[in-house]
Amino acid sequence: MCRQFLIFILCLLTHKAIAGDNKKQEVDSILTKAREFHVAVEVVPQLQSALKGLELANKLNYDEGQAKAHFWAADALLNIGLFKEAFKHLTNIETTKYYAEKTVVQSETHRLKGRAYFSLGLYQQAIQELHFQLACVKKLEGETQKKSYIYAFADLGSIYERLNKPDSLLKYINLQLDSLKGLNERENASLYVDLYASLGSFYTKKGDLAKAQYYLDKSMALVEKYKVPVFFNTMTYFANLEQAKGNYKKAVTFLEKSLTNMKKVGNRDAVRRKYKSLAYFYRFYNLGSQKADEYDHAYSRLNDSLEKENKLVMDAVMNQLKISKDKEATAKVSKSVTVSVIILLVLIVVTAFFLWRVRHNRKLLGEKEEALHETESLNRELIEQIGENKFNNLIDLAKSNNPEFLILFTELYPQFIQSLKTLDPNIRTTELEFCAMAFLNFSTKNIAEYTYVTVRAVQVRKNRLRKKFDIPSEVDFNAWMRGLSENGQLII
């Protein structure tokens, strides 16, 4: 009888172990789908799969599944700008044993953090995370190590390009090329294409047009040799090179080839931006107002469509997060807690929030009305000075963070730019753009929105400029900027 009982217990434990393994395989399968959705750039299904896998992994206490689920959830959330939620998942990855044991997971987690800080405009923190990643990459081996180096160097190059440090940018482009050595050229042709194109763009900006031509030709040769499907950056950089040479008709031809490739690979957001650039290019260089209008209309149609799609994606993501949080709350709340207590707490919170919201909205409404009157008055003055079409175009360029914004602004307000350069002969382009937005009376929130940084980052930049130009704290920053050109003459 005792022997039969022991056999029964052994069978029961074996059955539970098999069932547990099957459930873990289910988690792995779900997270494999999350990875596939990541490759296909389908954010909502990726997040849904990651959260579904996380829920099951938590029930099983499956450490590896928890780490991977948090990773794919964080990646999806970063791609749509929900940084607070993303950082929660990144922090949870670091609590797992899988993270402690797998160097590649540590490396990729630091890379995601670096991406997040870069998107927030926190460049020093981003650089720090990427150097943490590089320390991890040293412990990897083979092709995994080489490709990890390439991605880390690429991210660092992007940061230094944003910081307008060309020497550092060139350093990291060359480090990427060094890391590619030894890898199969055909299998990594896309990386070579992008790197040679980046070198071409770099030398165009430096004014070394011969070198720029050399590297762009190398990039295009690889496109043709290996039938690389994505090459719109190469075409755009060819356009920049021809623009630098003064060959505007040839430049616009390359821009249109870039647009064609964007459409073919399905990068609709890039297509939207290219429509705007082409409309401006045709109009600015007098290459045809009809074509400019066509691209403007195409931009408007696609922009409206993408905004609707982005709203649907965001709504779906927020709904998924709400569902996930509700499940977590349900799992944590004891069964002994009654529904009436929950309802009461919710009612109290909602009521308090409603009362606060009403008072807050009244205050904001008053502030916005006052700011609106001031902005409308200033805009009327500016429109009278330079004409409504050019002014509206200038505002559109600022809102889309288009590099052509500063070019047009300098054309319209040369005295203001000259005044800034007189105060600081070494003033950076990014500072000129920032001051130009202040001159146009953009609020701190607007500048943060249009330049894709946090409100805090904008406030820090204002404080630095106050110190640089000795602007008293009691003086309105935007008003001080506008005062620089009160005695200047416009050149239209």
C-alpha positions in Angstrom: 0.0 0.0 0.0 2.8 2.4 0.9 4.6 1.5 -2.3 1.5 2.3 -4.4 1.1 5.6 -2.6 4.7 6.6 -3.4 4.2 5.7 -7.0 1.0 7.8 -7.0 2.9 10.8 -5.6 5.8 10.4 -8.1 3.4 10.3 -11.0 1.6 13.4 -9.7 4.9 15.4 -9.4 6.0 14.2 -12.8 2.7 15.3 -14.3 3.0 18.8 -12.7 6.6 19.1 -14.0 5.5 18.2 -17.5 2.6 20.6 -17.3 4.9 23.3 -16.0 7.3 22.7 -18.9 4.5 22.9 -21.4 3.4 26.2 -19.9 6.9 27.6 -20.2 7.0 26.5 -23.8 3.7 28.4 -24.2 5.4 31.5 -22.7 8.4 31.1 -25.1 6.0 30.8 -28.1 4.1 34.0 -27.1 7.4 35.9 -26.7 8.7 34.6 -30.1 5.6 36.2 -31.6 6.4 39.5 -29.8 9.8 39.4 -31.4 8.3 38.8 -34.8 5.9 41.8 -34.3 8.9 43.9 -33.4 10.7 43.0 -36.7 7.4 43.9 -38.5 7.1 47.2 -36.6 3.7 46.3 -35.3 3.7 47.9 -31.9 0.3 47.1 -30.5 0.5 43.3 -31.2 4.1 43.3 -29.8 2.9 44.9 -26.6 -0.1 42.6 -26.3 2.1 39.5 -26.8 4.7 40.7 -24.3 2.1 41.5 -21.6 0.3 38.2 -22.2 3.6 36.3 -21.9 4.5 38.3 -18.8 1.1 37.4 -17.1 1.7 33.7 -17.7 5.4 33.9 -16.7 4.4 35.6 -13.4 2.0 32.8 -12.6 4.6 30.2 -13.3 7.4 32.2 -11.6 9.3 31.6 -14.9 12.3 33.9 -14.5 13.6 33.8 -18.1 10.1 34.4 -19.5 9.6 37.4 -17.1 12.9 39.0 -18.3 12.1 38.6 -22.0 8.5 39.7 -21.6 9.6 42.9 -19.8 12.2 43.5 -22.5 9.7 43.3 -25.4 7.2 45.4 -23.5 9.8 48.1 -22.8 10.8 48.1 -26.5 7.2 48.6 -27.7 6.5 51.3 -25.2 9.7 53.2 -26.1 8.7 53.2 -29.8 5.6 55.2 -29.0 7.1 57.5 -26.4 5.6 56.1 -23.2 8.9 56.4 -21.4 7.6 56.1 -17.8 6.0 52.8 -18.4 9.0 51.6 -20.4 11.4 52.4 -17.6 9.3 50.3 -15.2 9.8 47.3 -17.4 13.5 48.0 -17.8 13.9 48.2 -14.1 12.0 44.8 -13.6 14.4 43.1 -16.1 17.3 44.0 -13.9 15.7 42.1 -10.9 15.7 38.7 -12.8 18.3 36.0 -12.5 18.3 35.7 -16.3 19.6 39.3 -16.5 22.3 38.6 -14.0 23.5 35.5 -15.9 23.2 36.7 -19.5 25.6 39.4 -20.6 23.7 39.9 -23.9 20.6 40.8 -22.0 22.5 43.3 -19.9 23.9 44.8 -23.1 20.5 45.1 -24.8 18.9 46.5 -21.7 21.5 49.3 -21.5 21.0 49.9 -25.2 17.2 50.4 -24.7 17.9 52.8 -21.8 20.3 54.7 -24.0 17.6 55.0 -26.7 15.1 56.3 -24.1 17.4 58.9 -22.7 18.4 60.0 -26.2 14.7 60.5 -27.1 14.2 62.6 -23.9 17.1 64.8 -24.8 19.2 63.5 -21.9 22.3 63.0 -23.9 24.9 62.5 -21.1 22.7 59.8 -19.5 22.3 58.2 -22.9 26.1 58.2 -23.5 26.6 56.7 -20.0 24.2 53.9 -20.7 25.8 53.1 -24.1 29.3 53.0 -22.4 27.8 50.5 -19.9 26.6 48.5 -23.0 30.1 48.6 -24.5 31.5 47.2 -21.3 29.1 44.3 -21.6 29.9 43.8 -25.3 33.5 43.2 -24.4 32.4 39.9 -22.8 30.6 38.7 -25.8 32.1 36.7 -28.7 31.9 36.2 -32.4 29.3 37.8 -34.7 27.0 38.7 -31.7 29.9 40.8 -30.3 30.6 42.5 -33.6 27.0 43.5 -34.3 26.5 44.7 -30.7 29.5 47.0 -31.2 28.1 48.3 -34.5 24.7 49.2 -32.9 26.3 50.8 -29.9 28.7 52.9 -32.1 25.8 53.8 -34.3 23.7 55.1 -31.3 26.7 57.0 -30.0 27.3 58.6 -33.4 23.6 59.7 -33.5 24.1 61.4 -30.1 27.2 63.3 -31.2 25.6 64.3 -34.5 22.8 65.8 -32.5 25.3 67.5 -30.2 27.0 68.9 -33.3 30.4 67.2 -32.6 31.5 66.1 -36.1 34.9 64.7 -34.9 33.2 62.3 -32.5 30.6 61.4 -35.1 33.4 60.5 -37.6 35.1 58.4 -34.9 32.1 56.3 -34.3 31.3 55.8 -38.0 34.9 54.5 -38.5 34.5 52.2 -35.5 31.4 50.7 -37.1 33.3 50.1 -40.3 36.1 48.4 -38.3 33.6 46.2 -36.5 32.1 45.1 -39.9 35.5 43.7 -41.0 35.4 39.9 -41.0 31.6 39.8 -41.4 30.1 38.6 -44.7 29.7 41.6 -47.0 26.6 40.3 -48.8 24.8 39.4 -45.5 25.6 42.8 -44.1 25.3 44.9 -47.2 22.7 47.2 -45.7 25.0 48.2 -42.9 27.8 49.0 -45.4 25.3 51.0 -47.5 24.2 53.1 -44.5 27.7 53.7 -43.2 29.1 54.8 -46.6 26.1 57.1 -47.0 26.7 58.5 -43.5 30.3 59.2 -44.5 29.1 60.9 -47.7 26.7 63.1 -45.7 29.5 63.9 -43.2 31.9 65.1 -45.8 29.2 67.1 -47.6 28.6 69.0 -44.4 32.4 69.5 -44.0 32.6 70.9 -47.5 34.8 68.1 -48.8 32.6 67.4 -51.8 35.1 65.0 -53.5 35.2 62.7 -50.5 31.4 62.9 -50.2 31.0 61.9 -53.8 33.5 59.0 -53.3 31.6 57.5 -50.3 28.1 58.0 -51.8 29.2 56.3 -55.0 30.5 53.3 -52.8 27.2 53.2 -51.1 25.3 53.1 -54.3 27.6 50.5 -55.8 26.7 48.1 -53.0 23.0 48.8 -53.5 23.3 47.8 -57.1 25.7 44.9 -56.5 23.5 43.2 -53.8 20.1 44.6 -54.7 19.8 46.2 -51.3 16.1 47.2 -51.0 16.4 50.2 -48.6 18.6 53.0 -49.9 16.5 56.2 -49.5 19.1 57.7 -47.1 21.8 57.4 -49.8 19.5 59.2 -52.3 18.8 61.9 -49.8 22.5 62.4 -49.2 23.2 62.6 -52.9 20.6 65.3 -53.1 22.4 67.2 -50.3 25.6 66.9 -52.2 24.1 68.3 -55.4 22.5 71.1 -53.5 25.9 72.0 -52.0 27.3 72.0 -55.6 24.4 74.3 -56.7 22.9 71.7 -58.9 19.3 72.2 -57.6 17.5 70.4 -60.4 19.7 67.3 -60.0 19.3 67.5 -56.3 15.5 67.4 -56.5 15.8 64.4 -58.8 17.6 62.5 -56.1 15.0 63.6 -53.5 12.3 62.2 -55.7 14.2 58.9 -56.0 14.5 58.8 -52.2 10.7 59.3 -52.0 10.1 56.4 -54.5 12.2 54.1 -52.4 10.5 55.2 -49.1 7.1 54.3 -50.7 8.4 51.0 -52.0 9.7 49.9 -48.5 6.5 51.2 -46.8 8.1 53.8 -44.6 5.1 56.1 -44.5 6.4 58.5 -41.8 9.6 59.1 -43.9 7.4 59.6 -46.9 5.4 62.3 -45.0 8.6 64.2 -44.1 9.9 63.9 -47.7 6.7 65.3 -49.2 7.3 68.4 -46.9 10.9 68.7 -47.9 10.2 68.4 -51.6 7.4 71.1 -51.4 9.9 73.4 -49.7 12.7 72.6 -52.1 10.6 73.2 -55.2 9.3 76.5 -53.8 12.6 77.8 -52.3 14.6 77.2 -55.5 11.8 78.3 -57.9 11.7 74.8 -59.5 8.0 74.9 -60.0 5.1 76.1 -57.9 2.7 73.5 -59.2 5.0 70.6 -58.1 5.4 72.4 -54.7 1.6 72.6 -54.3 1.3 68.9 -55.3 3.7 67.8 -52.6 2.1 70.1 -50.1 -1.3 68.5 -50.7 0.3 65.0 -50.6 1.9 65.9 -47.3 -1.4 67.1 -45.8 -3.3 64.0 -46.9 -0.8 61.6 -45.5 -0.2 63.6 -42.3 -4.0 63.5 -41.6 -4.0 59.8 -42.2 -1.0 59.0 -40.0 -2.3 61.2 -37.2 -5.6 59.2 -37.2 -3.6 55.9 -37.2 -1.3 57.0 -34.5 -4.3 58.0 -32.3 -5.8 54.5 -32.9 -2.5 52.9 -32.0 -2.1 55.0 -28.8 -5.7 54.3 -27.8 -5.1 50.6 -28.3 -1.9 50.7 -26.3 -3.4 52.6 -23.4 -6.3 50.2 -23.4 -3.9 47.3 -23.3 -1.9 48.9 -20.4 -5.1 49.4 -18.5 -6.2 45.8 -19.0 -2.7 44.7 -17.8 -2.8 46.9 -14.8 -6.3 45.8 -13.9 -5.1 42.2 -14.0 -2.1 42.9 -11.8 -4.3 44.8 -9.3 -6.8 41.9 -9.2 -4.0 39.4 -8.6 -2.6 41.5 -5.7 -5.8 42.4 -4.0 -6.9 39.9 -1.5 -10.2 38.1 -2.0 -11.3 39.4 1.4 -11.4 43.0 0.1 -15.0 43.8 -0.8 -16.2 45.4 -4.0 -17.9 48.2 -2.1 -14.6 49.4 -0.6 -13.0 49.5 -4.1 -16.0 51.4 -5.5 -15.8 53.8 -2.6 -12.1 54.5 -3.1 -12.6 55.0 -6.9 -15.5 57.4 -6.3 -13.4 59.4 -3.8 -10.5 59.6 -6.3 -12.7 60.5 -9.2 -14.5 63.2 -7.2 -11.2 64.6 -5.9 -9.7 64.5 -9.4 -12.8 66.1 -10.9 -12.8 69.0 -8.4 -9.0 69.5 -8.9 -9.4 69.3 -12.7 -12.1 71.9 -12.7 -10.0 74.4 -10.7 -6.9 73.5 -12.7 -8.7 74.0 -16.0 -10.0 77.3 -15.0 -6.5 78.4 -14.1 -5.0 77.1 -17.4 -7.8 78.7 -19.4 -7.0 82.1 -18.0 -3.3 81.6 -18.7 -3.9 80.3 -22.2 -6.2 83.1 -23.1 -3.6 85.7 -21.9 -0.8 83.9 -23.8 -3.1 83.5 -26.9 -3.8 87.3 -27.0 -0.1 88.0 -26.7 0.9 85.5 -29.4 -1.9 86.7 -31.8 -0.7 90.3 -31.4 2.9 89.3 -32.1 1.9 87.1 -35.0 -0.1 90.0 -36.6 3.0 92.2 -36.4 5.2 89.5 -37.9 2.8 88.7 -40.7 2.6 92.4 -41.5 6.4 92.5 -41.8 7.1 89.4 -43.9 3.8 88.3 -45.5 1.4 85.6 -44.4 2.6 82.8 -46.7 6.3 83.0 -45.7 5.3 83.3 -42.0 3.0 80.3 -42.1 5.7 78.3 -43.9 8.2 79.3 -41.3 5.9 78.2 -38.5 5.3 74.8 -40.3 9.0 74.2 -40.6 9.5 74.9 -36.9 6.6 72.6 -35.9 8.0 69.8 -37.9 11.6 70.3 -36.6 12.7 70.7 -40.2 16.4 71.7 -40.6 15.3 74.2 -43.3 13.6 76.3 -40.5 16.8 78.1 -39.6 17.6 78.8 -43.2 14.3 80.5 -43.8 14.3 82.3 -40.5 17.8 83.7 -41.2 16.6 85.0 -44.5 13.6 86.7 -42.9 15.2 88.0 -39.7 18.9 88.5 -40.5 19.3 91.3 -37.9 18.1 89.1 -35.1 20.6 86.3 -36.1 23.4 88.9 -36.5 22.6 90.3 -33.1 23.0 86.9 -31.5 26.2 86.2 -33.3 27.5 89.6 -32.2 26.8 88.7 -28.6 28.3 85.2 -29.0 30.5 84.7 -32.2 30.7 80.9 -31.3 27.0 80.4 -30.9 25.9 76.9 -32.0 23.3 76.2 -34.6 21.1 74.5 -32.1 21.1 77.6 -29.9 20.2 79.8 -32.9 17.2 77.5 -33.6 16.1 77.6 -30.0 16.4 81.4 -29.8 14.5 81.7 -33.1 11.6 79.7 -31.6 11.6 82.0 -28.6 11.6 85.1 -30.9 8.5 83.6 -32.5 7.0 83.4 -29.0 6.7 79.7 -28.8 6.0 78.5 -25.3 8.3 76.1 -23.3 5.8 73.3 -23.9 5.6 74.1 -27.7 9.4 74.0 -28.0 9.6 70.7 -26.1 6.9 69.3 -28.4 8.4 70.5 -31.7 12.0 69.5 -30.8 11.1 66.2 -29.2 12.6 66.9 -25.8 11.2 67.2 -22.3 9.8 70.5 -20.9 12.6 70.2 -18.3 15.2 70.1 -21.0 13.9 73.3 -22.5 13.9 75.0 -19.1 17.5 74.0 -18.6 18.5 75.4 -22.0 16.7 78.7 -21.3 18.6 79.0 -18.0 21.9 78.4 -19.7 21.1 81.1 -22.3 20.0 83.5 -19.6 23.5 83.1 -18.0 25.2 83.4 -21.4 23.4 86.6 -22.4 23.0 88.0 -18.9 19.2 88.0 -19.1 17.7 89.0 -15.7 15.4 86.4 -14.2 12.6 88.8 -13.9 12.7 89.6 -17.7 10.5 87.5 -20.0 12.8 85.3 -22.1 10.8 85.5 -25.3 10.3 89.3 -25.0 14.1 89.8 -24.5 14.7 87.8 -27.7 12.2 89.9 -29.7 13.8 93.0 -28.4 17.1 92.2 -30.1 15.7 93.0 -33.5 13.4 95.9 -32.8 15.8 98.3 -34.5 16.8 95.9 -37.3 15.7 95.9 -40.9 14.1 92.9 -42.7 15.5 91.6 -45.9 12.8 89.8 -47.9 
